[in-house]
Amino acid sequence: MKQYLVTGYDYTDEGALERRMNVRPHHLDGVKELKANGNFIAAAAFLNDEGNMIGSVMMLQFESEEQLDAWKKAESYVTQNVWESVDVKPIKVAVI
């Protein structure tokens, strides 16, 4: 499988955190599905100085870039305007 580092940066408008928190249960359901399908490696949220979530990083793996693109188009943080931008880089996770 091809592995990817996905970095999502949240919108910074006044309602951004509330929108994230409202969408978060749907996002986590999607992460559970990724894990069940063997696509999930690891994930975390970025925090600001106040401890509020302002972005995400996910390590995922897919058989093809088409599967990655399909996931990205359906990801609730993308479709519900939580992530303003998404950066995807190919990676190779170290096996230790």
Backbone as a printed PyTorch tensor [residue, N CA C, xyz], in Angstrom:
tensor([[[  0.8440,  -1.1900,   0.0000],
         [  0.0000,   0.0000,   0.0000],
         [  0.8840,   1.2460,   0.0000]],

        [[  0.3710,   2.2920,  -0.6060],
         [  1.0460,   3.5810,  -0.5880],
         [  0.6320,   4.3040,   0.6920]],

        [[  1.5990,   4.9390,   1.3300],
         [  1.3370,   5.6320,   2.5940],
         [  1.4260,   7.1460,   2.3850]],

        [[  0.6030,   7.8710,   3.1570],
         [  0.4900,   9.3140,   2.9820],
         [  0.4080,  10.0280,   4.3280]],

        [[  1.0010,  11.2250,   4.3680],
         [  0.8190,  12.1390,   5.4790],
         [ -0.1690,  13.1940,   5.0050]],

        [[ -1.3240,  13.2430,   5.6600],
         [ -2.3750,  14.1880,   5.3010],
         [ -2.4290,  15.2400,   6.3940]],

        [[ -2.2610,  16.5060,   6.0010],
         [ -2.3020,  17.6060,   6.9570],
         [ -3.4430,  18.5270,   6.5700]],

        [[ -4.4010,  18.6570,   7.4680],
         [ -5.5560,  19.5260,   7.2320],
         [ -5.4860,  20.7340,   8.1380]],

        [[ -5.5890,  21.9160,   7.5410],
         [ -5.5440,  23.1790,   8.2820],
         [ -6.9420,  23.7670,   8.3350]],

        [[ -7.4370,  23.9980,   9.5460],
         [ -8.7960,  24.4890,   9.7270],
         [ -8.9680,  25.9220,   9.2270]],

        [[-10.2090,  26.2330,   8.8680],
         [-10.5740,  27.6240,   8.6230],
         [-10.3200,  28.4130,   9.9040]],

        [[-10.1750,  29.7080,   9.7900],
         [ -9.8700,  30.5490,  10.9560],
         [-10.9860,  31.5440,  11.2660]],

        [[-12.1480,  31.3950,  10.6280],
         [-13.2620,  32.2990,  10.9060],
         [-13.7980,  32.0660,  12.3150]],

        [[-14.6540,  32.9580,  12.7400],
         [-15.1800,  32.9270,  14.1100],
         [-15.8890,  31.6210,  14.4540]],

        [[-16.5560,  30.9830,  13.4990],
         [-17.3000,  29.7600,  13.7670],
         [-16.5200,  28.4820,  13.5120]],

        [[-15.2220,  28.5920,  13.2270],
         [-14.4370,  27.4250,  12.8070],
         [-14.3830,  26.3320,  13.8810]],

        [[-14.0970,  26.7000,  15.1170],
         [-13.9780,  25.6830,  16.1730],
         [-15.3300,  25.0150,  16.4330]],

        [[-16.3840,  25.8010,  16.4920],
         [-17.7180,  25.2210,  16.7140],
         [-18.0850,  24.2690,  15.5710]],

        [[-17.7770,  24.6650,  14.3400],
         [-18.0610,  23.8070,  13.1900],
         [-17.2800,  22.5050,  13.3000]],

        [[-15.9950,  22.6070,  13.6710],
         [-15.1620,  21.4030,  13.8500],
         [-15.7900,  20.4830,  14.8900]],

        [[-16.1650,  21.0310,  16.0260],
         [-16.6950,  20.2010,  17.1080],
         [-18.0210,  19.5580,  16.7140]],

        [[-18.8240,  20.2450,  15.9120],
         [-20.0920,  19.6710,  15.4480],
         [-19.8710,  18.5430,  14.4510]],

        [[-18.8410,  18.6670,  13.6270],
         [-18.5610,  17.6700,  12.5870],
         [-17.7010,  16.5220,  13.1270]],

        [[-17.0130,  16.7450,  14.2180],
         [-16.0420,  15.7730,  14.7400],
         [-16.5910,  14.3570,  14.9030]],

        [[-17.7940,  14.1470,  15.4390],
         [-18.3020,  12.7620,  15.5510],
         [-18.3730,  12.0540,  14.1970]],

        [[-18.7460,  12.7730,  13.1430],
         [-18.8090,  12.1830,  11.8000],
         [-17.3990,  11.8690,  11.2890]],

        [[-16.4720,  12.7750,  11.5660],
         [-15.0740,  12.5580,  11.1840],
         [-14.5310,  11.3040,  11.8830]],

        [[-14.7830,  11.1730,  13.1760],
         [-14.2840,  10.0180,  13.9270],
         [-14.9330,   8.7210,  13.4580]],

        [[-16.2010,   8.7690,  13.0540],
         [-16.8330,   7.5830,  12.4610],
         [-16.0790,   7.1720,  11.1970]],

        [[-15.6840,   8.1680,  10.3990],
         [-14.9100,   7.8910,   9.1970],
         [-13.5480,   7.3030,   9.5070]],

        [[-12.9230,   7.7910,  10.5740],
         [-11.6180,   7.2580,  10.9900],
         [-11.7700,   5.8030,  11.4320]],

        [[-12.8420,   5.4960,  12.1390],
         [-13.0900,   4.1100,  12.5500],
         [-13.2430,   3.2030,  11.3290]],

        [[-13.9060,   3.7050,  10.2960],
         [-14.0650,   2.9430,   9.0600],
         [-12.7090,   2.7510,   8.3680]],

        [[-11.8890,   3.8110,   8.3460],
         [-10.5390,   3.6850,   7.7830],
         [ -9.7510,   2.6080,   8.5240]],

        [[ -9.8560,   2.6030,   9.8550],
         [ -9.1280,   1.6120,  10.6490],
         [ -9.6230,   0.2050,  10.3390]],

        [[-10.9240,   0.0350,  10.2680],
         [-11.4970,  -1.2810,   9.9830],
         [-11.0710,  -1.7970,   8.6100]],

        [[-10.8510,  -0.8850,   7.6710],
         [-10.4560,  -1.2510,   6.3120],
         [ -8.9490,  -1.3530,   6.1230]],

        [[ -8.1670,  -1.0830,   7.1910],
         [ -6.7170,  -1.1710,   7.1020],
         [ -6.0500,   0.0400,   6.4850]],

        [[ -6.7730,   1.1710,   6.3920],
         [ -6.2180,   2.3860,   5.7990],
         [ -5.6150,   3.3380,   6.8250]],

        [[ -5.9410,   3.1750,   8.0940],
         [ -5.5210,   4.0970,   9.1450],
         [ -4.2030,   3.6470,   9.7650]],

        [[ -3.2680,   4.5900,   9.9080],
         [ -2.0120,   4.3200,  10.6090],
         [ -1.9900,   5.0780,  11.9330]],

        [[ -2.1690,   6.4040,  11.8960],
         [ -2.1530,   7.2370,  13.1070],
         [ -2.7470,   8.5990,  12.7720]],

        [[ -3.1260,   9.3500,  13.8110],
         [ -3.6800,  10.6840,  13.6000],
         [ -3.5700,  11.4970,  14.8810]],

        [[ -3.6350,  12.8170,  14.7240],
         [ -3.6160,  13.7350,  15.8660],
         [ -4.1910,  15.0670,  15.4180]],

        [[ -4.6020,  15.8720,  16.3870],
         [ -5.0690,  17.2310,  16.1130],
         [ -3.9750,  18.2220,  16.4810]],

        [[ -3.8960,  19.3200,  15.7230],
         [ -3.0350,  20.4470,  16.0830],
         [ -3.7850,  21.2920,  17.0960]],

        [[ -3.0720,  21.8300,  18.0650],
         [ -3.6830,  22.6940,  19.0720],
         [ -3.0550,  24.0830,  19.0320]],

        [[ -3.8700,  25.0980,  19.3330],
         [ -3.3100,  26.4460,  19.4800],
         [ -2.8770,  26.6660,  20.9280]],

        [[ -2.4380,  27.8680,  21.2540],
         [ -1.9450,  28.1640,  22.6080],
         [ -3.0150,  28.0010,  23.6830]],

        [[ -4.2820,  28.1040,  23.2910],
         [ -5.3870,  27.9290,  24.2430],
         [ -5.8010,  26.4670,  24.3730]],

        [[ -5.1840,  25.5840,  23.5950],
         [ -5.5200,  24.1690,  23.6390],
         [ -6.6800,  23.7740,  22.7440]],

        [[ -7.0930,  24.6710,  21.8610],
         [ -8.1850,  24.3730,  20.9260],
         [ -7.6400,  23.7360,  19.6520]],

        [[ -8.4090,  22.8070,  19.0930],
         [ -8.0080,  22.1480,  17.8560],
         [ -8.0990,  23.1240,  16.6880]],

        [[ -7.0310,  23.1560,  15.8660],
         [ -6.9810,  24.0740,  14.7290],
         [ -6.5340,  23.3760,  13.4400]],

        [[ -6.3960,  22.0800,  13.4900],
         [ -5.9720,  21.3290,  12.3170],
         [ -5.7550,  19.8780,  12.6890]],

        [[ -5.3930,  19.0880,  11.6830],
         [ -5.2190,  17.6540,  11.8990],
         [ -4.0640,  17.1320,  11.0660]],

        [[ -3.4940,  16.0480,  11.5550],
         [ -2.5180,  15.3010,  10.7780],
         [ -2.9390,  13.8360,  10.8340]],

        [[ -2.9080,  13.1840,   9.6690],
         [ -3.2930,  11.7790,   9.5930],
         [ -2.2600,  11.0340,   8.7630]],

        [[ -1.9090,   9.8550,   9.2110],
         [ -1.0780,   8.9530,   8.4270],
         [ -2.0020,   7.8480,   7.9380]],

        [[ -2.1480,   7.7660,   6.6130],
         [ -3.0880,   6.8270,   6.0070],
         [ -2.3830,   6.0150,   4.9310]],

        [[ -2.9970,   4.9020,   4.5560],
         [ -2.4580,   4.1030,   3.4620],
         [ -3.6050,   3.5960,   2.5940]],

        [[ -3.3480,   3.6280,   1.2870],
         [ -4.3270,   3.1990,   0.3060],
         [ -3.6230,   2.4170,  -0.7890]],

        [[ -4.3740,   1.5740,  -1.4770],
         [ -3.8350,   0.7980,  -2.5920],
         [ -3.4860,   1.6950,  -3.7780]],

        [[ -4.2140,   2.8180,  -3.9120],
         [ -3.9880,   3.6780,  -5.0720],
         [ -4.2900,   5.1320,  -4.7200]],

        [[ -3.8000,   6.0340,  -5.5510],
         [ -4.1080,   7.4500,  -5.3620],
         [ -5.5870,   7.7200,  -5.6190]],

        [[ -6.2180,   6.9140,  -6.4650],
         [ -7.6540,   7.0600,  -6.7020],
         [ -8.4420,   6.8130,  -5.4160]],

        [[ -8.0200,   5.8140,  -4.6280],
         [ -8.6830,   5.5580,  -3.3370],
         [ -8.4520,   6.7200,  -2.3740]],

        [[ -7.2380,   7.2580,  -2.3670],
         [ -6.9390,   8.4360,  -1.5440],
         [ -7.8450,   9.5930,  -1.9540]],

        [[ -7.9470,   9.8630,  -3.2420],
         [ -8.7800,  10.9580,  -3.7290],
         [-10.2460,  10.7540,  -3.3650]],

        [[-10.7270,   9.5190,  -3.4780],
         [-12.1170,   9.2240,  -3.1200],
         [-12.3530,   9.4820,  -1.6380]],

        [[-11.3980,   9.0670,  -0.7900],
         [-11.5310,   9.3310,   0.6460],
         [-11.5720,  10.8300,   0.9000]],

        [[-10.6470,  11.5540,   0.2840],
         [-10.5600,  12.9930,   0.5220],
         [-11.8430,  13.7030,   0.1060]],

        [[-12.4420,  13.3120,  -0.9960],
         [-13.6840,  13.9440,  -1.4610],
         [-14.8550,  13.6620,  -0.5210]],

        [[-14.8120,  12.5350,   0.1970],
         [-15.9040,  12.1600,   1.0970],
         [-15.6370,  12.5380,   2.5580]],

        [[-14.4040,  12.9140,   2.8990],
         [-14.0380,  13.2250,   4.2940],
         [-14.8910,  14.3850,   4.8090]],

        [[-15.5470,  14.1740,   5.9550],
         [-16.4770,  15.1740,   6.4850],
         [-15.7980,  16.4970,   6.8330]],

        [[-14.5340,  16.4930,   7.2250],
         [-13.8490,  17.7600,   7.4910],
         [-13.6310,  18.5530,   6.2040]],

        [[-13.6230,  17.8830,   5.0630],
         [-13.5270,  18.5730,   3.7680],
         [-14.9160,  19.0230,   3.3320]],

        [[-15.8780,  18.1060,   3.3530],
         [-17.2090,  18.4170,   2.8240],
         [-17.9680,  19.4090,   3.6940]],

        [[-17.6310,  19.4840,   4.9770],
         [-18.3410,  20.3690,   5.9060],
         [-17.5340,  21.6110,   6.2700]],

        [[-16.5220,  21.9240,   5.4620],
         [-15.7560,  23.1730,   5.6010],
         [-15.0790,  23.3560,   6.9570]],

        [[-14.4890,  22.2770,   7.4500],
         [-13.6470,  22.3720,   8.6410],
         [-12.2070,  22.6440,   8.1990]],

        [[-11.7200,  21.8270,   7.2680],
         [-10.3670,  22.0410,   6.7380],
         [-10.4210,  23.0300,   5.5900]],

        [[ -9.6900,  24.1190,   5.7350],
         [ -9.6040,  25.1150,   4.6620],
         [ -8.6650,  24.6420,   3.5570]],

        [[ -7.5840,  23.9670,   3.9750],
         [ -6.6510,  23.4140,   2.9940],
         [ -6.1450,  22.0680,   3.4850]],

        [[ -5.7650,  21.2380,   2.5220],
         [ -5.2760,  19.8970,   2.8240],
         [ -4.0100,  19.6670,   2.0230]],

        [[ -2.9670,  19.2420,   2.7190],
         [ -1.6940,  18.9300,   2.0830],
         [ -1.4720,  17.4220,   2.2160]],

        [[ -1.1280,  16.7740,   1.1110],
         [ -0.8940,  15.3330,   1.1160],
         [  0.5130,  15.0770,   0.5860]],

        [[  1.2860,  14.3370,   1.3650],
         [  2.6480,  13.9740,   0.9620],
         [  2.8000,  12.4550,   1.0690]],

        [[  3.4670,  11.8320,   0.0800],
         [  3.7720,  10.4140,   0.2210],
         [  4.8190,  10.2180,   1.3040]],

        [[  4.6710,   9.1600,   2.0880],
         [  5.6160,   8.8540,   3.1630],
         [  5.9130,   7.3560,   3.1740]],

        [[  6.8600,   6.9890,   3.9810],
         [  7.1630,   5.5770,   4.2580],
         [  7.3360,   5.4720,   5.7610]],

        [[  6.4080,   4.7940,   6.4220],
         [  6.4400,   4.6540,   7.8680],
         [  7.5380,   3.6670,   8.2410]],

        [[  8.3610,   4.0540,   9.1950],
         [  9.4440,   3.1890,   9.6640],
         [  8.8720,   2.0330,  10.4680]],

        [[  9.3570,   0.8630,  10.2000],
         [  8.9800,  -0.3230,  10.9770],
         [ 10.1030,  -0.5570,  11.9800]],

        [[  9.7720,  -0.4050,  13.2440],
         [ 10.7940,  -0.5280,  14.2980],
         [ 10.4500,  -1.6770,  15.2030]]])
